[in-house]
Amino acid sequence: MLAGSVAGMVEHMAMFPVDLVKTRMQMLESAGGFGHRGVFKAFFSIVKREGPMGLYRGIGAMGLGAGPAHAVYFAVYETVKQKLGGNRVGHHPLLHAMAGACATVASDAVFTPMDVVKQRLQLRRSPYRGVFDCMQRILKEEGVHAFYKSYPTTILMNIPFTAVHFAAYEAGKKTLGELYPEYASEEHLAIHLTAGGVAGALASAVTTPLDVIKTRLQCQGVCGAERYSSGSVIEAARRIINQEGPAALLRGMRARVLFHTPAAAICWSTYEAAKQFLQKWNEEHRPFSVPQILKQEY
């Protein structure tokens, strides 16, 4: 859990500006988003209009949510993978996908409220002064359920995302280990960076339409954004397609891939490095047992 928490914090803090650009691109211009679709145009437009710190609006919410959520995420993944026998049978895509799906259901329950706050703060004309002001106003004006209105969509998106991500990551590690035996060690950084980056890119591209729907549901009613009568994915998708065309469901794909490719590489390499460090630290600081003491004395 500690290794996962560190990995999540490092990943999301490092890539936060790209995440903000993605959120702006997925929202309409009238709702604090962008009319144009270019990632770099959007990036420099924010810097020009709001200054460099404009790229970090909502980072406090990310800081509060990412650590606990990733602690749960990796703890559940490792536990379920162990229970299903994934550590005994070697590479098994289905087992890794199932463990990843279980992990995301648990972690999203922790992260979704802070993700709602983060995305609302990321909008260009966000009416909120900060994290706690946003939380208080959502509770007062919309009720507790507003924090979880996008949870079904998040789960619907993240189960295939995580299944593809974990299966691709484990497959990438196995393939790279076979191609380059000298780098096959679990401690080798290059393996985690490469496998993690490829897995993040593939999973993020496949699930972009669901991410667009999730963003619209989480930011509905803010800065003039359209409201939806329910949290239905089908209703939201139908209205987006009718009003903006099918291409609207792919808005922000490039920014999403640009976010998740390095983010996954950073996350996996940090997680594996932290895990190795903590395991080594535990070994070095483990108290002597009675048999060990007797062995030393006799």
Contacts in CASP RR format, 6 or more apart in sequence:
PFRMAT RR
TARGET T0000
AUTHOR 0000-0000-0000
METHOD contacts of the structure
MODEL  1
MLAGSVAGMVEHMAMFPVDLVKTRMQMLESAGGFGHRGVFKAFFSIVKRE
GPMGLYRGIGAMGLGAGPAHAVYFAVYETVKQKLGGNRVGHHPLLHAMAG
ACATVASDAVFTPMDVVKQRLQLRRSPYRGVFDCMQRILKEEGVHAFYKS
YPTTILMNIPFTAVHFAAYEAGKKTLGELYPEYASEEHLAIHLTAGGVAG
ALASAVTTPLDVIKTRLQCQGVCGAERYSSGSVIEAARRIINQEGPAALL
RGMRARVLFHTPAAAICWSTYEAAKQFLQKWNEEHRPFSVPQILKQEY
1 71 0 8 1.000
1 72 0 8 1.000
1 74 0 8 1.000
1 75 0 8 1.000
2 71 0 8 1.000
2 274 0 8 1.000
2 278 0 8 1.000
3 74 0 8 1.000
3 271 0 8 1.000
3 274 0 8 1.000
3 275 0 8 1.000
3 278 0 8 1.000
4 67 0 8 1.000
4 70 0 8 1.000
4 71 0 8 1.000
4 73 0 8 1.000
4 74 0 8 1.000
4 75 0 8 1.000
4 271 0 8 1.000
4 274 0 8 1.000
4 275 0 8 1.000
5 67 0 8 1.000
5 68 0 8 1.000
5 70 0 8 1.000
5 71 0 8 1.000
6 270 0 8 1.000
6 271 0 8 1.000
6 274 0 8 1.000
7 70 0 8 1.000
7 74 0 8 1.000
7 266 0 8 1.000
7 267 0 8 1.000
7 268 0 8 1.000
7 270 0 8 1.000
7 271 0 8 1.000
7 274 0 8 1.000
8 66 0 8 1.000
8 67 0 8 1.000
8 69 0 8 1.000
8 70 0 8 1.000
8 267 0 8 1.000
8 270 0 8 1.000
8 271 0 8 1.000
9 63 0 8 1.000
9 66 0 8 1.000
9 67 0 8 1.000
9 70 0 8 1.000
10 266 0 8 1.000
10 267 0 8 1.000
10 270 0 8 1.000
11 66 0 8 1.000
11 70 0 8 1.000
11 263 0 8 1.000
11 264 0 8 1.000
11 266 0 8 1.000
11 267 0 8 1.000
11 270 0 8 1.000
12 19 0 8 1.000
12 62 0 8 1.000
12 63 0 8 1.000
12 66 0 8 1.000
12 263 0 8 1.000
13 59 0 8 1.000
13 62 0 8 1.000
13 63 0 8 1.000
13 66 0 8 1.000
14 262 0 8 1.000
14 263 0 8 1.000
14 266 0 8 1.000
15 259 0 8 1.000
15 262 0 8 1.000
15 263 0 8 1.000
15 266 0 8 1.000
16 55 0 8 1.000
16 56 0 8 1.000
16 59 0 8 1.000
16 62 0 8 1.000
17 43 0 8 1.000
17 55 0 8 1.000
17 56 0 8 1.000
18 255 0 8 1.000
18 258 0 8 1.000
18 259 0 8 1.000
19 62 0 8 1.000
19 122 0 8 1.000
19 259 0 8 1.000
20 46 0 8 1.000
20 54 0 8 1.000
20 55 0 8 1.000
20 56 0 8 1.000
20 57 0 8 1.000
20 58 0 8 1.000
20 122 0 8 1.000
21 39 0 8 1.000
21 42 0 8 1.000
21 43 0 8 1.000
21 46 0 8 1.000
21 55 0 8 1.000
21 255 0 8 1.000
22 252 0 8 1.000
22 255 0 8 1.000
22 256 0 8 1.000
22 259 0 8 1.000
23 119 0 8 1.000
23 122 0 8 1.000
23 123 0 8 1.000
23 215 0 8 1.000
23 219 0 8 1.000
24 32 0 8 1.000
24 33 0 8 1.000
24 34 0 8 1.000
24 42 0 8 1.000
24 46 0 8 1.000
24 122 0 8 1.000
24 123 0 8 1.000
24 124 0 8 1.000
25 33 0 8 1.000
25 34 0 8 1.000
25 37 0 8 1.000
25 38 0 8 1.000
25 39 0 8 1.000
25 42 0 8 1.000
25 251 0 8 1.000
25 252 0 8 1.000
25 255 0 8 1.000
26 33 0 8 1.000
26 211 0 8 1.000
26 212 0 8 1.000
26 215 0 8 1.000
26 216 0 8 1.000
26 251 0 8 1.000
26 252 0 8 1.000
27 33 0 8 1.000
27 34 0 8 1.000
27 123 0 8 1.000
27 215 0 8 1.000
27 216 0 8 1.000
27 219 0 8 1.000
27 223 0 8 1.000
27 225 0 8 1.000
28 35 0 8 1.000
28 225 0 8 1.000
28 226 0 8 1.000
28 244 0 8 1.000
29 35 0 8 1.000
30 223 0 8 1.000
30 224 0 8 1.000
30 225 0 8 1.000
31 123 0 8 1.000
31 219 0 8 1.000
31 221 0 8 1.000
31 222 0 8 1.000
31 223 0 8 1.000
31 224 0 8 1.000
31 225 0 8 1.000
31 226 0 8 1.000
32 123 0 8 1.000
32 124 0 8 1.000
32 125 0 8 1.000
32 126 0 8 1.000
32 223 0 8 1.000
32 225 0 8 1.000
33 123 0 8 1.000
33 124 0 8 1.000
34 41 0 8 1.000
34 42 0 8 1.000
34 45 0 8 1.000
36 42 0 8 1.000
36 45 0 8 1.000
37 251 0 8 1.000
37 252 0 8 1.000
38 254 0 8 1.000
39 252 0 8 1.000
39 254 0 8 1.000
39 255 0 8 1.000
39 258 0 8 1.000
42 255 0 8 1.000
43 55 0 8 1.000
46 54 0 8 1.000
46 55 0 8 1.000
46 124 0 8 1.000
47 54 0 8 1.000
47 55 0 8 1.000
49 124 0 8 1.000
50 57 0 8 1.000
50 124 0 8 1.000
57 121 0 8 1.000
57 122 0 8 1.000
57 126 0 8 1.000
58 117 0 8 1.000
58 118 0 8 1.000
58 121 0 8 1.000
58 122 0 8 1.000
58 130 0 8 1.000
58 131 0 8 1.000
59 118 0 8 1.000
60 118 0 8 1.000
60 131 0 8 1.000
61 114 0 8 1.000
61 115 0 8 1.000
61 117 0 8 1.000
61 118 0 8 1.000
61 121 0 8 1.000
61 131 0 8 1.000
61 134 0 8 1.000
62 114 0 8 1.000
62 118 0 8 1.000
63 114 0 8 1.000
64 114 0 8 1.000
64 131 0 8 1.000
65 110 0 8 1.000
65 111 0 8 1.000
65 114 0 8 1.000
65 115 0 8 1.000
66 111 0 8 1.000
66 114 0 8 1.000
68 110 0 8 1.000
68 111 0 8 1.000
69 107 0 8 1.000
69 108 0 8 1.000
69 110 0 8 1.000
69 111 0 8 1.000
69 114 0 8 1.000
70 107 0 8 1.000
70 267 0 8 1.000
72 103 0 8 1.000
72 106 0 8 1.000
72 107 0 8 1.000
72 110 0 8 1.000
73 103 0 8 1.000
73 104 0 8 1.000
73 106 0 8 1.000
73 107 0 8 1.000
74 103 0 8 1.000
74 271 0 8 1.000
76 99 0 8 1.000
76 100 0 8 1.000
76 102 0 8 1.000
76 103 0 8 1.000
76 106 0 8 1.000
76 107 0 8 1.000
77 99 0 8 1.000
77 100 0 8 1.000
77 102 0 8 1.000
77 103 0 8 1.000
77 166 0 8 1.000
78 99 0 8 1.000
80 98 0 8 1.000
80 99 0 8 1.000
80 100 0 8 1.000
80 102 0 8 1.000
80 103 0 8 1.000
81 87 0 8 1.000
81 95 0 8 1.000
81 96 0 8 1.000
81 99 0 8 1.000
84 95 0 8 1.000
84 98 0 8 1.000
84 99 0 8 1.000
85 95 0 8 1.000
86 92 0 8 1.000
86 95 0 8 1.000
86 96 0 8 1.000
86 99 0 8 1.000
89 95 0 8 1.000
90 174 0 8 1.000
91 170 0 8 1.000
91 171 0 8 1.000
91 173 0 8 1.000
91 174 0 8 1.000
93 167 0 8 1.000
93 170 0 8 1.000
93 171 0 8 1.000
94 167 0 8 1.000
96 166 0 8 1.000
96 167 0 8 1.000
96 169 0 8 1.000
96 170 0 8 1.000
97 162 0 8 1.000
97 163 0 8 1.000
97 164 0 8 1.000
97 166 0 8 1.000
97 167 0 8 1.000
98 163 0 8 1.000
99 166 0 8 1.000
100 162 0 8 1.000
100 163 0 8 1.000
100 165 0 8 1.000
100 166 0 8 1.000
101 159 0 8 1.000
101 162 0 8 1.000
101 163 0 8 1.000
103 162 0 8 1.000
103 166 0 8 1.000
104 155 0 8 1.000
104 158 0 8 1.000
104 159 0 8 1.000
104 161 0 8 1.000
104 162 0 8 1.000
105 155 0 8 1.000
105 159 0 8 1.000
108 151 0 8 1.000
108 154 0 8 1.000
108 155 0 8 1.000
108 158 0 8 1.000
109 151 0 8 1.000
112 147 0 8 1.000
112 148 0 8 1.000
112 150 0 8 1.000
112 151 0 8 1.000
112 154 0 8 1.000
113 147 0 8 1.000
113 148 0 8 1.000
115 150 0 8 1.000
115 154 0 8 1.000
115 218 0 8 1.000
116 138 0 8 1.000
116 146 0 8 1.000
116 147 0 8 1.000
116 149 0 8 1.000
116 150 0 8 1.000
116 218 0 8 1.000
117 131 0 8 1.000
117 134 0 8 1.000
117 135 0 8 1.000
117 138 0 8 1.000
119 215 0 8 1.000
119 218 0 8 1.000
119 219 0 8 1.000
120 126 0 8 1.000
120 128 0 8 1.000
120 134 0 8 1.000
120 138 0 8 1.000
120 218 0 8 1.000
120 219 0 8 1.000
120 222 0 8 1.000
121 128 0 8 1.000
121 130 0 8 1.000
121 131 0 8 1.000
121 134 0 8 1.000
123 219 0 8 1.000
123 222 0 8 1.000
123 223 0 8 1.000
124 223 0 8 1.000
125 223 0 8 1.000
126 222 0 8 1.000
126 223 0 8 1.000
127 222 0 8 1.000
127 223 0 8 1.000
128 134 0 8 1.000
128 137 0 8 1.000
138 146 0 8 1.000
138 147 0 8 1.000
139 146 0 8 1.000
149 217 0 8 1.000
149 218 0 8 1.000
149 220 0 8 1.000
149 231 0 8 1.000
150 214 0 8 1.000
150 217 0 8 1.000
150 218 0 8 1.000
150 231 0 8 1.000
152 231 0 8 1.000
152 233 0 8 1.000
153 210 0 8 1.000
153 213 0 8 1.000
153 214 0 8 1.000
153 217 0 8 1.000
153 231 0 8 1.000
153 233 0 8 1.000
153 236 0 8 1.000
154 214 0 8 1.000
156 210 0 8 1.000
156 233 0 8 1.000
157 207 0 8 1.000
157 210 0 8 1.000
157 211 0 8 1.000
157 213 0 8 1.000
157 214 0 8 1.000
158 207 0 8 1.000
160 203 0 8 1.000
160 206 0 8 1.000
160 207 0 8 1.000
161 203 0 8 1.000
161 204 0 8 1.000
161 206 0 8 1.000
161 207 0 8 1.000
162 203 0 8 1.000
164 199 0 8 1.000
164 202 0 8 1.000
164 203 0 8 1.000
164 206 0 8 1.000
164 207 0 8 1.000
165 199 0 8 1.000
165 200 0 8 1.000
165 202 0 8 1.000
165 203 0 8 1.000
165 264 0 8 1.000
166 199 0 8 1.000
168 195 0 8 1.000
168 196 0 8 1.000
168 198 0 8 1.000
168 199 0 8 1.000
168 200 0 8 1.000
168 202 0 8 1.000
168 203 0 8 1.000
169 195 0 8 1.000
169 196 0 8 1.000
169 199 0 8 1.000
169 200 0 8 1.000
169 264 0 8 1.000
169 268 0 8 1.000
170 195 0 8 1.000
171 195 0 8 1.000
172 194 0 8 1.000
172 195 0 8 1.000
172 196 0 8 1.000
172 198 0 8 1.000
172 199 0 8 1.000
173 191 0 8 1.000
173 192 0 8 1.000
173 195 0 8 1.000
176 183 0 8 1.000
176 184 0 8 1.000
176 191 0 8 1.000
176 194 0 8 1.000
176 195 0 8 1.000
177 183 0 8 1.000
177 184 0 8 1.000
177 191 0 8 1.000
178 184 0 8 1.000
183 190 0 8 1.000
183 191 0 8 1.000
184 191 0 8 1.000
185 191 0 8 1.000
186 272 0 8 1.000
186 276 0 8 1.000
187 272 0 8 1.000
187 273 0 8 1.000
187 276 0 8 1.000
189 269 0 8 1.000
189 273 0 8 1.000
192 265 0 8 1.000
192 268 0 8 1.000
192 269 0 8 1.000
192 272 0 8 1.000
192 273 0 8 1.000
193 265 0 8 1.000
193 268 0 8 1.000
193 269 0 8 1.000
194 265 0 8 1.000
195 268 0 8 1.000
196 264 0 8 1.000
196 265 0 8 1.000
196 267 0 8 1.000
196 268 0 8 1.000
196 269 0 8 1.000
197 260 0 8 1.000
197 261 0 8 1.000
197 262 0 8 1.000
197 264 0 8 1.000
197 265 0 8 1.000
197 268 0 8 1.000
198 261 0 8 1.000
199 264 0 8 1.000
199 268 0 8 1.000
200 260 0 8 1.000
200 261 0 8 1.000
200 263 0 8 1.000
200 264 0 8 1.000
201 257 0 8 1.000
201 260 0 8 1.000
201 261 0 8 1.000
201 264 0 8 1.000
203 260 0 8 1.000
203 264 0 8 1.000
204 211 0 8 1.000
204 253 0 8 1.000
204 256 0 8 1.000
204 257 0 8 1.000
204 259 0 8 1.000
204 260 0 8 1.000
204 261 0 8 1.000
205 253 0 8 1.000
205 256 0 8 1.000
205 257 0 8 1.000
208 249 0 8 1.000
208 250 0 8 1.000
208 252 0 8 1.000
208 253 0 8 1.000
208 256 0 8 1.000
209 237 0 8 1.000
209 249 0 8 1.000
209 250 0 8 1.000
210 233 0 8 1.000
211 256 0 8 1.000
212 240 0 8 1.000
212 248 0 8 1.000
212 249 0 8 1.000
212 250 0 8 1.000
212 251 0 8 1.000
212 252 0 8 1.000
213 233 0 8 1.000
213 236 0 8 1.000
213 237 0 8 1.000
213 240 0 8 1.000
213 249 0 8 1.000
216 225 0 8 1.000
216 226 0 8 1.000
216 228 0 8 1.000
216 236 0 8 1.000
216 240 0 8 1.000
217 228 0 8 1.000
217 231 0 8 1.000
217 236 0 8 1.000
219 225 0 8 1.000
220 226 0 8 1.000
220 227 0 8 1.000
220 228 0 8 1.000
221 227 0 8 1.000
226 239 0 8 1.000
228 235 0 8 1.000
228 236 0 8 1.000
228 239 0 8 1.000
229 235 0 8 1.000
237 249 0 8 1.000
240 248 0 8 1.000
240 249 0 8 1.000
241 248 0 8 1.000
241 249 0 8 1.000
288 296 0 8 1.000
END
